[in-house]
Every structure is written in C-alpha cells, then in structure tokens.
C-alpha cells in the first residue's frame, strides 16, 4: 500500500506543482487539464477553467507521489461546499529527512514566501523540526532525527 497526498487549489495548481518540482526534482507523471475531458464527460466550464489542472502527479521519492488539482465552481456547486483557502489548518504534510542538511534545504526551499510557524530547530524529542505554510497555503512539517 502506498499513501499519497492529494492537494486542491483554486487555480494555482500549475504554479504550485512547478514550485514543488523545483524543490523535489523529478518529472510529472501526467498532467491533465479540464479541456482533456472526453466529450461525453465534459462539463460546462469557462475557457479559463478549461485550462486549469484536472489532475497532476509528481513523485517526490521512491514511496510518495504528490498529486493535485484545481477546484472549479462546478465542483463546488455539485458538492454544495465552497472552496475556502486555508481550511486545511489541521492537515500537514510531514517530511522526514535523513540528514540535517536535507532538512534545512527542504525547510528553506518550501517555506520561501510562506508563513513560518515554528523555525527549524532542535527539539526536546531529539529532532530538528519546524513547521510552516508554503506560499500556496499548504502546511508542512520538516523533521530530522538527530
């Protein structure tokens, strides 16, 4: 079994995943836009929404694939739930680095233009640890056992 993270954005998926690709490296497994829907599955979307990302995948290591999509007005209407940025306050992606230098690199790169909640620092449980929200509102925890 593999556990992957699926992130939703409001029109910034492409920018977010290009950013994550710059941090983690790798290549996208696939990129599908709403315009790629088969005619029989097509929904009424504006030209702008048709260019948004329906699904994207980026392997970040041998065990984890980061996935995501843009939420559109039609999806929110069908689910009777508005998309509100920042409603993921209690969900974070935890990255366990093997080395302190890698923990520092990940923390610095991913937190750029974001909001640091706890700087990367040594903790009482014997780890280098820090938390932040990145520039796209995704919450991260960086951990490295010392």
C-alpha positions in Angstrom: 0.0 0.0 0.0 1.2 3.5 -0.8 -0.1 6.7 0.8 -0.1 9.7 -1.4 -1.1 13.3 -0.7 -3.7 14.9 -2.9 -3.9 18.7 -2.8 -6.6 21.0 -4.1 -6.0 24.6 -5.2 -8.1 27.3 -6.7 -6.4 28.0 -10.0 -2.8 27.8 -8.7 -2.1 24.0 -9.1 0.2 24.5 -12.1 2.3 27.2 -10.3 2.3 25.1 -7.1 3.5 21.9 -8.8 6.2 23.8 -10.8 7.4 25.1 -7.4 7.3 21.6 -5.8 9.2 20.2 -8.8 11.9 22.9 -8.3 12.3 21.7 -4.7 12.0 17.9 -5.1 13.1 17.4 -8.7 11.7 14.7 -10.8 9.2 14.8 -13.7 5.4 14.9 -13.7 3.8 11.5 -14.3 0.9 13.1 -16.0 -0.8 16.4 -16.4 -4.5 16.5 -17.4 -6.4 19.7 -17.9 -10.2 20.1 -17.8 -10.1 20.6 -21.6 -8.9 17.0 -21.9 -12.2 15.5 -20.6 -13.9 13.3 -23.2 -16.9 15.0 -24.9 -19.4 12.7 -23.1 -17.9 13.7 -19.7 -17.4 17.4 -20.5 -18.9 19.9 -18.1 -19.8 23.5 -18.8 -16.7 25.4 -17.9 -15.3 28.8 -18.9 -12.3 28.9 -21.3 -10.2 29.9 -18.2 -11.4 26.9 -16.2 -10.8 24.5 -19.2 -7.1 25.4 -18.9 -6.9 24.6 -15.2 -5.4 21.3 -14.0 -7.8 18.4 -13.6 -5.0 16.1 -12.3 -1.2 16.2 -11.9 1.2 13.8 -10.3 4.8 14.4 -9.1 6.9 11.6 -7.5 8.9 13.2 -4.7 10.7 10.0 -3.7 10.5 6.2 -4.3 7.5 5.9 -2.0 5.4 9.1 -2.3 3.6 10.8 -5.2 2.3 14.3 -4.6 -0.9 14.8 -6.6 -3.3 17.7 -7.1 -6.0 19.5 -9.0 -7.7 22.9 -9.4 -11.2 23.0 -7.8 -13.7 24.8 -10.1 -17.1 26.4 -9.5 -19.0 23.4 -10.9 -17.3 21.0 -8.5 -18.1 23.2 -5.5 -21.7 23.5 -6.6 -22.1 19.7 -7.1 -20.7 19.2 -3.6 -22.5 22.1 -2.1 -19.2 23.1 -0.5 -17.3 26.3 -1.3 -13.6 26.1 -1.6 -12.0 28.2 1.1 -8.2 28.7 1.1 -6.7 27.8 4.4 -9.3 25.3 5.6 -6.6 22.7 5.9 -5.4 24.0 9.3 -5.2 20.6 10.9 -3.7 18.7 8.0 0.0 18.9 7.3 2.5 17.0 5.1 5.3 15.7 7.2 8.7 15.1 5.6 11.3 13.1 7.5 14.7 14.0 6.2 17.7 11.6 6.7 20.2 14.3 7.1 20.2 17.8 8.8 21.4 19.5 5.6 18.5 18.0 3.7 16.1 19.1 6.4 17.4 22.6 6.2 17.3 22.6 2.4 13.6 21.4 2.4 12.6 23.9 5.1 14.3 26.9 3.4 13.0 26.0 -0.1 9.4 25.1 0.7 8.9 27.9 3.2 10.0 30.7 0.9 7.3 33.3 0.5 5.3 31.3 3.0 4.4 31.7 6.7 6.8 30.1 9.2 5.0 28.9 12.3 8.0 27.2 14.1 11.5 27.8 12.8 13.6 24.7 12.1 15.2 24.0 15.5 16.4 21.2 17.8 13.5 19.8 19.9 13.2 18.1 23.3 12.4 14.8 21.4 15.8 14.8 19.8 14.9 16.0 16.3 15.5 19.0 14.1 11.9 20.2 13.5 10.0 23.1 12.1 6.5 23.9 10.6 5.2 26.4 8.1 2.6 27.1 5.4 4.0 27.4 2.0 3.2 30.2 -0.5 0.2 28.2 -1.7 -1.3 27.7 1.8 -0.2 24.0 2.2 1.0 23.2 5.7 4.3 21.3 6.1 6.3 19.8 8.9 10.0 19.1 8.4 11.6 16.5 10.8 15.1 15.0 11.1 16.0 12.7 14.0 19.4 13.8 15.4 
